[in-house]
Amino acid sequence: MVKTMALFFLTCVMALFSTCLPLQAEEVRLELVSIPAGSFLMGSEASVDRDNKPPHTVHIAAFKMMKYEVTQALYRSVTGDNPSYFKAADLPVERVSWLDVQAFIKQLNMKTGKSFRLPSEAEWEYAARAGHADRYGWDGGVEQASLSAWFGDGSKERTHPVGQKLANDFGLHDMHGNVWEWVQDCWNNSYAGAPADGSAWTTGECSKRVIRGGSWDNDVNYLGSAYRSWFSRSSRYDTLGFRLVQE
């Protein structure tokens, strides 16, 4: 029997391209998806926002990414804490700063013996696009947004359990909407001089860190794969969460 149902995150299904790691016996399992190597055009020429210009080709090495945003069950199992405003084990953890995430990563790596980290901004966009060159990481544009993301009026002004919306073509859920996701990069207000090898941009305004994907509190225009914004690395809001990649 499961020892603590409140801490049980997911029943881990061993499927093609996914890997499961138990964190603590009978409590939480962490599911990863293998993201293939490839190249893509990062950014958008069409956007009115110059922050995601100029579009540039980026080469991405293969990596593994969490299938879901980090849940409150997972966060609590590692840290013993749950800072979230909306409380439930299967909801994404929120009210976590970029600095909080760094502390979580250290604890997670100690517990698992693995090497987890935040994705770079390029890795995040590549994973969110899942092979799509258009605005969103799904077919059908704005008309299909409600099938793939929690946002705007459809969110009922709150977060929702991970994995309820359709996965993208890489098998990742909630890459758009639900909560914004921290990435590793420092903020730069254009892509002039950005890395082309998929690594994080570690120069610029490093007291500010990039967030991606939009949240339950945003309209569909914030959900675009190329859309980017930032918060202070110490900011904690009920719209801010994260997911990790494994080396």
C-alpha positions in Angstrom: 0.0 0.0 0.0 1.1 3.6 -0.6 2.4 5.0 2.6 1.2 8.5 2.2 -1.3 9.2 -0.6 -1.0 12.9 -0.1 2.6 12.7 -1.1 2.1 10.3 -4.0 2.8 12.3 -7.1 2.3 9.9 -10.0 2.1 6.2 -10.8 5.1 6.0 -13.0 4.4 4.3 -16.4 7.5 3.0 -18.1 6.8 4.1 -21.6 9.0 4.6 -24.7 11.3 7.7 -24.3 10.5 8.1 -20.6 12.4 7.2 -17.4 11.2 7.0 -13.8 13.3 7.7 -10.7 12.0 6.9 -7.3 12.9 9.6 -4.8 11.7 8.1 -1.5 10.3 4.6 -1.2 6.5 4.6 -1.9 6.2 8.4 -1.8 7.2 10.2 -5.0 8.3 9.1 -8.4 9.9 11.6 -10.9 9.1 11.0 -14.5 11.5 12.1 -17.2 11.2 12.4 -21.0 14.1 12.0 -23.4 14.4 15.1 -25.7 16.3 14.3 -28.9 19.2 16.4 -30.2 18.4 18.8 -33.0 18.6 22.4 -34.3 15.8 25.0 -34.4 15.2 28.7 -35.0 14.9 30.3 -31.6 12.9 33.6 -31.3 10.4 35.2 -33.6 10.6 37.7 -36.3 6.8 38.2 -36.3 6.5 39.2 -32.6 6.1 42.9 -31.8 8.3 42.3 -28.8 11.9 42.9 -29.6 13.1 40.9 -26.6 12.9 37.7 -28.7 14.9 39.0 -31.7 16.9 38.4 -33.7 15.8 34.8 -34.5 18.9 32.6 -34.6 19.7 29.0 -35.1 20.6 27.0 -32.0 22.0 23.5 -31.8 20.7 21.4 -28.9 22.3 18.2 -27.5 20.0 15.4 -26.3 18.8 15.8 -22.7 16.1 14.5 -20.3 13.3 16.8 -19.0 10.7 16.4 -16.4 7.4 15.4 -18.0 5.5 17.7 -15.6 6.1 20.9 -13.7 7.5 20.1 -10.2 4.5 19.4 -8.0 4.0 20.2 -4.4 4.3 16.6 -3.5 7.8 16.4 -5.1 8.9 19.7 -3.6 7.7 18.7 -0.1 9.3 15.3 -0.3 12.7 16.9 -1.0 12.5 20.0 1.2 9.9 19.3 3.8 8.2 22.5 2.9 5.3 23.7 0.6 5.3 27.5 0.0 2.4 27.4 -2.5 -0.7 29.5 -2.3 -2.9 26.9 -4.0 -2.5 23.7 -2.0 -2.7 20.2 -3.3 -0.1 17.4 -3.8 -0.6 17.2 -7.5 -0.6 21.0 -8.2 2.6 22.6 -9.4 4.6 24.2 -6.7 4.6 28.0 -6.8 5.8 30.9 -4.8 9.3 29.7 -5.4 12.0 32.1 -6.3 14.9 31.3 -8.7 17.1 31.1 -5.6 14.7 28.7 -3.9 15.0 26.5 -7.0 18.8 26.4 -6.8 18.5 25.2 -3.1 15.9 22.6 -4.2 18.2 21.3 -6.9 21.1 20.8 -4.5 18.9 18.8 -2.1 17.4 16.8 -5.0 20.8 15.9 -6.4 21.9 14.7 -2.9 18.9 12.6 -2.5 18.9 11.0 -5.9 22.7 10.9 -6.7 21.8 12.4 -10.1 22.6 15.8 -11.7 19.5 17.9 -12.2 19.4 21.6 -13.1 17.2 24.2 -14.6 16.9 24.1 -18.4 18.6 26.8 -20.4 16.3 29.2 -22.1 17.2 27.6 -25.5 16.5 24.0 -24.2 13.2 25.2 -22.8 12.0 26.7 -26.1 13.2 23.7 -28.1 11.3 21.4 -25.8 8.2 23.6 -25.8 8.2 23.8 -29.6 8.5 20.1 -30.0 9.3 20.4 -33.7 6.8 23.2 -34.4 8.1 26.3 -36.1 4.9 28.3 -35.6 3.8 30.3 -32.5 2.7 27.4 -30.3 3.9 23.9 -29.5 0.7 22.3 -30.9 -1.3 22.2 -34.1 -4.3 24.5 -34.5 -3.0 27.8 -33.1 -5.1 29.8 -30.7 -8.2 27.7 -31.4 -6.5 24.7 -29.8 -4.9 26.5 -26.9 -7.5 25.4 -24.3 -6.7 21.7 -25.1 -3.1 22.2 -24.2 -2.8 24.9 -21.5 -4.4 26.4 -18.4 -4.7 30.1 -19.0 -7.0 33.1 -18.8 -10.7 32.6 -18.1 -10.5 28.8 -18.5 -8.1 28.5 -15.6 -10.8 29.8 -13.1 -8.0 32.0 -11.6 -5.9 29.2 -10.1 -3.4 26.4 -10.9 -4.6 22.9 -11.9 -3.2 19.4 -11.4 -0.3 18.6 -13.7 -0.9 16.5 -16.7 -4.6 17.2 -17.3 -4.0 19.0 -20.6 -2.7 17.4 -23.8 1.1 16.6 -24.0 3.1 18.2 -26.8 4.8 16.0 -29.4 7.8 15.4 -27.1 5.4 14.1 -24.4 5.7 17.1 -22.1 2.7 18.5 -20.3 1.9 22.1 -19.2 4.8 23.7 -21.1 2.4 26.5 -21.7 0.2 27.9 -19.0 -0.5 26.7 -15.4 2.7 28.4 -14.0 5.6 30.3 -15.5 8.7 28.2 -15.5 12.1 29.6 -14.3 15.1 28.8 -16.6 18.8 29.2 -15.8 19.6 32.2 -17.9 20.3 35.8 -16.9 18.1 38.4 -18.6 19.2 40.1 -21.8 16.7 42.3 -23.7 17.6 40.9 -27.1 19.3 37.8 -28.5 22.3 39.8 -29.8 25.3 37.7 -28.7 23.2 34.8 -27.3 24.8 31.3 -27.2 24.1 29.1 -30.2 25.0 25.8 -28.5 22.0 25.5 -26.2 23.8 26.5 -23.1 22.5 29.0 -20.6 23.4 32.7 -21.0 25.2 33.5 -17.8 26.0 37.1 -18.5 23.7 40.1 -18.6 21.4 41.3 -15.9 21.9 38.3 -13.6 19.8 39.7 -10.7 16.9 39.1 -13.2 16.2 35.6 -14.4 14.2 34.5 -17.4 10.7 32.9 -17.1 8.9 31.0 -19.9 5.5 29.6 -20.8 2.9 31.9 -19.3 0.6 31.0 -16.4 -3.0 30.6 -15.3 -3.2 34.3 -14.9 -2.3 35.3 -18.5 -4.1 35.4 -21.8 -3.1 33.3 -24.8 -0.7 35.9 -26.1 1.8 35.1 -23.3 1.8 31.4 -24.1 3.8 31.5 -27.3 6.9 29.3 -27.5 9.1 32.3 -28.2 7.6 34.6 -25.6 9.9 35.5 -22.8 9.9 37.6 -19.6 11.8 37.9 -16.3 11.5 38.4 -12.6 14.0 39.2 -9.9 15.7 36.0 -8.9 14.3 36.5 -5.4 10.7 36.9 -6.5 8.0 34.6 -5.2 4.5 34.6 -6.8 1.7 32.2 -7.2 2.3 32.2 -10.9 5.9 31.1 -10.7 7.1 27.5 -10.8 9.6 25.3 -12.6 10.7 22.0 -14.1 14.1 20.5 -14.3 16.4 18.7 -16.8 18.8 15.9 -16.0 22.4 15.9 -17.3 
